[in-house]
Amino acid sequence: MIDTEEFERHLDLLISVRSDPASTLWPELTFDDGHLSDFDHALPALQSRGLTARFFITAGWTDNKPGYMGWRELRSLQESGQLIGAHGWSHRLLTHCTKQDLDRELTRSRLMLQDKLGTSITTMSLPGGRHNRRVLAACKDAGYSNVFTSEPKAEDLTSEFTIGRLNIRGDMKLEWIRHLFQPGNDTLSSLERQYRVKVAAQSLLGDRLYNKLWSVLNRKEPQDAEGGRSPE
């Protein structure tokens, strides 16, 4: 959890990185799930700085789940110039889905967002970051041109189908994030290696056992790997 003041400091850092002629990075902001706090707190901070972010929405939760945006908020978000993408229908881990499930999570969510917002939806954020070749092929078949993962790496949005991202946690200090963006810094490469070790552990242990271990190490209650929020 990041409070509003800290988030605003993150935005100011992003602006400084983008304006630094020595930087080769152009960081983007993304939000998953469709939390109401994204609309109430993040949107005003973005608008006051003229920034655009990507909001990936779990379509089946919209107007249905407490604490998440409804269609009124999503339309306002879109009208303000923010970018809307899909985050599945029910936040199921796509690697657990049958072909029929994938169609529901990928196609139904995209068509619902398009119908309600009147715009083309071509980007998808993977719930839990979980994917394999079958999932990525299903994303292409469902009409997505870019799929956002949880792999912490910098990529060219114009040429890559899968786009890496760094999950910003509340325990990440602003100075650490600032250091991450310094030219020649290898922290991102180190994080990518750690991510690959985590993926290997997930594959070896399975999602349920991995989630229980993650919960113990982080002193949090385990959650259903198929239906609920899971560690990214």
N, C-alpha and C positions, 0 to 999 in steps of 0.2 A: 504494500500500500504506500503510495506517495501522496503527501499532502499538496494542496494547491500552490502554496508558496514555493515549495521545492520544485514542483512541476514547471512553474513559471521560470525558475532559474535554469531548468533544463532547456526550455524553449529559447532563452536568451543565449545559452551556449550553442545550441543548434544554429542560430542565426550567425554567431561569430565564426563557427566552423565553415559555414557556407560562404561567408564573405572573405575568408582568409585565402589570399592568392597562393599560398604555399600548400594548401590542402588539396588532395586529390579525391577527397570524399564529398559526397552530397547526401548527408543523412536525411532520411524520411521518417515520419512518425506514423505508427500504426496502432490501432486499438482493436482488440478482439472482443467478441461476445455481444456487445451492444448495451453495456451498463448505462443506467440513467445518469450516473456521475459523469460520464463522457460528455453528455449534453449539458448538464448543469454547471460543470466546472471547467472541463477541458475546452469546450467550444468557445466560451468567452475569452479565455486566455489566447487561443489561436487567433480569433478574430481581431483582438486588440493589436496583434503583431503582424497581421496580414499573412498568416501561415495556413497551409492546407495540409490535412492529414488524411490517412486512409482508415475508414471504420469498417471492420468486418463483422457482419451481423449474423447471429444465429436466428434464422428466420422464424422457426417454430416457437421461439421464446417471445417474439415481438407481440406486444399487446396481450401477452398471456402470462408472463412470469414477473412477479413483483421485483422491483429494483432494476428492471430493464426497460429500455425505450419502447414506446409504442410507435405506430405509423405516423402520428402527428409530429413527434420529435424527429423521426428519421426524415420526413419531408422537409422540416425546417433545417436539418443538418445539410441535406442535399442543396436546398435553396441558398444556403450560405456559402456554397462553393466547395464544401468538403466532398471527399470521394467515398463512395459506398461499394463494398464488396461483400461476398458471401463467406459464411463461417459454418456451413452445414445447416441442416434443419433442426437437429436436436443435440448437437455437440457430440455425437458418437465418434469414437475413434474409427477412422475410415478403414484401418487395417483389419478391424473386426467385422466389417460389413460384408454381407452377401452382395451379389450383383444387384438384386432388387433393393437392398438397403442403400447401396451406393447411388442408385438412381434417385431415391428419395432424398438423401442427404445432399447430393450435388445438383441434380436437375430441378427437383421441386423447389428447393430453396432459391435457386437462381431465378426461376420463372416467377415465383411469388414476389421477390424483391423487384423484378422488372415490372410486374403488373401493378404493384402498389406505388412504385416510385416513378414509373413512366420513363425509365432510362435503361440503357444496356448495362448489364452486370457481367464483367469479363474477368474479374479477379477473385481469387479464393484463398482464404487462410486455413491451413490444415489444423483441425482440433487436436490439441496435444502435440502438434508437430509430426504426428505419426503418418508415415507413407511408405509405399513400396512401388515397384513398377506397375503393378495392377491398379493401384490407387491413382497414380499419375496419369496412366492411360485413360482411366475413367474420367478424370478431370478434363482432359483434352476432349474426350467424346461428349462431355456435358457442355462444352462451349467456352471453357475458360482459356484465356490467353496467357495468364500469369498465375502461378501458385506460390503463395508465401509460406515458407517453412519456419522452423525454429532454429535452424542452423546458423550460428553466429559468424557470418562472412559477408564481405562486401561484393556486390555483383552489379552488373550493368542491366538495369531494368529494361532497356530497349532490345536486348539480344537474348536474355535468358528466360526460359520457361519457369524454372523454379528460382525464387528470390529468397536469399537468406535474411535473417533478422536477429538482432540481439534483444533478449528479454531484459528490460530494465526493472530491477527489483528495488524495494525500499531501502535495502542495506547497501546499495551502491552509492558511494559518496560522489558529490559533484566533481571533486578534483580527480577522482579515479576515472570518471567518464571523460573529463577534459583531457587527461593523459592518454586515454584510448584513441583520441582523434589526432594526436600529434603526429606529424609526418615521420615515417620510418619506425613507428611503434609496432612491435610484434605481438601486442596483447591480444588482438583479434585472432591472429593465427593460433595462439596458445588456447584461446577459448574454443576455437573450432576443433582442435585436437581433443580437448576435454569433452566436447559434445559427441565426438565420434566414439569415445570410450563409453559415454553414457548410453548411446544407441546400442553398442555391443552388449552392455549389461542388460538393457531392456530385452534384447533378443534372446539372451541366455536365460534370464530369470522369468521372462514373461511379464506382461503389464501388471497383473494383480500383485505378484510377489514384489516386483520392482516398486510399485506404488506404496506397498506396506513398508518396505525398507526406507523409501524416501520420506515417508511420513514419520517414522521413528527418528530418523536422523535430523529431521526438521521440527520434531515435536508437534506434529500436526496429525489430525485424524485422517485415516485413509478414506478415499472416496472411490466410488464405483468407477472402474476404468472404462466401462462401456457407456455409461449414461451421464456421469457427472464430470465436473472439472477435474483435470488431472495435471500433474506437474509437466510443464513444457519441456 
